[in-house]
Amino acid sequence: MPATLEVKCTSDDCEMDMFEMHYTYDMPDGVGVAEFQCPYCGGTECLEELSP
């Protein structure tokens, strides 16, 4: 099973509540939610990693 990262968008103007990213390749150390953007609103500062 590939590793997953569960993320939620906290922007009040966004309709996306949460999404999962599945890794099928090795991610470099230190890569986290800050390197991505919301696929719905395009925001970056509004993303928050959900605890496993």
Contacts in CASP RR format, 6 or more apart in sequence:
PFRMAT RR
TARGET T0000
AUTHOR 0000-0000-0000
METHOD contacts of the structure
MODEL  1
MPATLEVKCTSDDCEMDMFEMHYTYDMPDGVGVAEFQCPYCGGTECLEEL
SP
2 22 0 8 1.000
2 23 0 8 1.000
2 24 0 8 1.000
3 22 0 8 1.000
3 23 0 8 1.000
3 27 0 8 1.000
4 20 0 8 1.000
4 21 0 8 1.000
4 22 0 8 1.000
4 23 0 8 1.000
5 20 0 8 1.000
5 21 0 8 1.000
5 23 0 8 1.000
5 32 0 8 1.000
5 33 0 8 1.000
5 49 0 8 1.000
6 18 0 8 1.000
6 19 0 8 1.000
6 20 0 8 1.000
6 49 0 8 1.000
6 50 0 8 1.000
6 52 0 8 1.000
7 18 0 8 1.000
7 19 0 8 1.000
7 20 0 8 1.000
7 21 0 8 1.000
7 33 0 8 1.000
7 36 0 8 1.000
7 47 0 8 1.000
7 48 0 8 1.000
7 49 0 8 1.000
7 50 0 8 1.000
8 17 0 8 1.000
8 18 0 8 1.000
8 19 0 8 1.000
8 47 0 8 1.000
8 48 0 8 1.000
8 50 0 8 1.000
9 16 0 8 1.000
9 17 0 8 1.000
9 18 0 8 1.000
9 38 0 8 1.000
9 40 0 8 1.000
9 41 0 8 1.000
9 43 0 8 1.000
9 46 0 8 1.000
9 47 0 8 1.000
9 48 0 8 1.000
10 46 0 8 1.000
10 47 0 8 1.000
10 48 0 8 1.000
11 38 0 8 1.000
11 41 0 8 1.000
11 43 0 8 1.000
11 46 0 8 1.000
13 41 0 8 1.000
14 38 0 8 1.000
14 40 0 8 1.000
14 41 0 8 1.000
14 43 0 8 1.000
14 46 0 8 1.000
15 40 0 8 1.000
16 38 0 8 1.000
16 39 0 8 1.000
16 40 0 8 1.000
16 41 0 8 1.000
18 50 0 8 1.000
19 39 0 8 1.000
21 36 0 8 1.000
32 49 0 8 1.000
33 47 0 8 1.000
33 48 0 8 1.000
33 49 0 8 1.000
34 44 0 8 1.000
34 47 0 8 1.000
36 44 0 8 1.000
36 47 0 8 1.000
37 43 0 8 1.000
37 44 0 8 1.000
37 47 0 8 1.000
38 44 0 8 1.000
38 46 0 8 1.000
38 47 0 8 1.000
END
